[in-house]
Amino acid sequence: MCKRLAFDEGTDSVSPMTSVLPSTEWWRSAVIYQIYPRSFADSNGDGMGDLLGIRDRLTALTELGVDAVWLSPFNTSPQNDAGYDVADYCDVDPLFGTLNDFDSMTSRAHELGLRVIVDLVPNHSSSEHRWFQEALAAPPGSPERDRYIFRDGLGENGELPPNNWDSVFGGRAWTRTENPNGSAGQWYLHLFDSTQPDFDWDNPWVRRQFEDVLRFWLDRGVDGFRVDVAHGMIKADGLPDWTPSSAGGSMGGAGTAAGADVSEAAAADARAAARAPFWAQEGVHEIYREWRKVLDSYDGERILAAEAWVDPLIDMAKWVRPDEMHQAFNFPYLETPWDAAQLRTVIDASINAFSEVEAPSTWVLSNHDVVRHASRLALTAENPQGHGIGPESAGLPIPELGLRRARAASALMLALPGSAYIYQGEELGLPEVIALPDDARQDPTWFRTNGERYGRDGCRVPIPWEADSPAYGFGPSDAAWLPQPADWAPLARDAQRGVEGSTLTMYTLALALRRAHDLGDGELEWLDAGAETVLALRNGDVLVYANTGASAVVLPAGEVLLSSGPLGDAELPADTTVWLRG
Ligand code: GLC
């Protein structure tokens, strides 16, 4: 149980915060910046980013021009999955600071006009959570065990796991427990690492605990939650065996494509039937309806944003029906290659699907789970989400090509109506760090697949602030929890700030223009691009041309507002996006 309204704890405690920022459905068009606390800014020199580090660097984000920040988890955690294994939902891990530091960071953000969204991890806790430790200590069938998904094993002596499910991180999704007398006991389910047991969301006790958690952070003034694995909390009755088709990623995504001659309802049923029994089950929606009521009982507009890997978009849109969440991350957009025709298809599908339920579309190109788009967009071999890239990967990108495409892709994304997410460091053009030494890697994916998948560390390296400081100004010492590449000085924020043509300058200008021209609340109209490789659109009084092809095309006449790269003489070069005044 969370101790609510805990504002009287310390001598320097602050008053409870209400959301003080103007409420005008801000989330429909907001640009939200993802802070990965471990790697944003370190205030005490231990090599790990922290909340005071974030607080003291927030002005860089107002200068960039974002509306809100989303923080990946900073709760108490053994850090087996970089904090997505929570051992206390209502406290801050000492690695990142204290609750008072959180309050101080939030006040500062609000003072600067930035909203604060925190990560909530409700599908599973850490195995070190008191709730799970109590469950282990209690006998099978006890109320404590019912908080999680414990089952007897199959086989003569229960030696086989209860079903055939695999963990997203590799290996099987079940671990066997040991009884107090040393004999082998029941098994528990973990869709992720074995230190991340899944809750049983059919149990009302679990639901009550999480309502308390929501209120705890809402009382502290947060403006919303990014809900981790928001498509995984309910499992199909009976936990049936399931064999994945090659179409879906390990986090869910594409089910079987339904034939063209069936009705939409029948096609949706077919997709639901093909889905894993642990992804996108109908029952999750009831949970979010309850949560929405809790959020709506607070002042301001507090939001829920779903991390739900659900394909196609018309199914994902269920997460953002008017009485459920506000936003869902648009992973189909993130997964679309740099190709005009495919981009147009996914942009149309997004706007159609989300507007059906009166929700804004979101747009995202990078986050802490995927290969940074400055590298991903130039990969020449298949790379499933979560596998990551390393020195031995096939199809490694040409860095210059990746950056050129990333800038063009970002310039396109920031011109689209709806809400856009930026992952820390993409505004600096950071690539994926490919050459991390094996012994530095920390992602459980790396360990659970015996190094077969590199995992996600390459997008999580502490970001560079100052070209000439130790750890590039990440903190006051030269420590960084993942080693930073030796060639990042030119990418540091201070080396790009105010410099014409830098990636940071392009992002800053794009965000200023986006605001000035109201693009987030605008409407998209496709234009005749004149070439198959070019995407042409109008949003209000801004015309956007994105050349995804390998050769230059004629640049339409008009005043250039923004360009993702140098323009030729009346030419729009390959892998370049331009905004013109319409
Ligand atoms: C989400 C997070 C990811 C984490 C996983 C398990 O996908 O974004 O980083 O590993 O959930 O919590």
Boltz pocket constraint, residues with backbone or C-beta under 6 A from the ligand:
constraints:
  - pocket:
      binder: B
      contacts: [[A, 81], [A, 84], [A, 85], [A, 121], [A, 192], [A, 228], [A, 229], [A, 307], [A, 368], [A, 369]]
      max_distance: 6.0
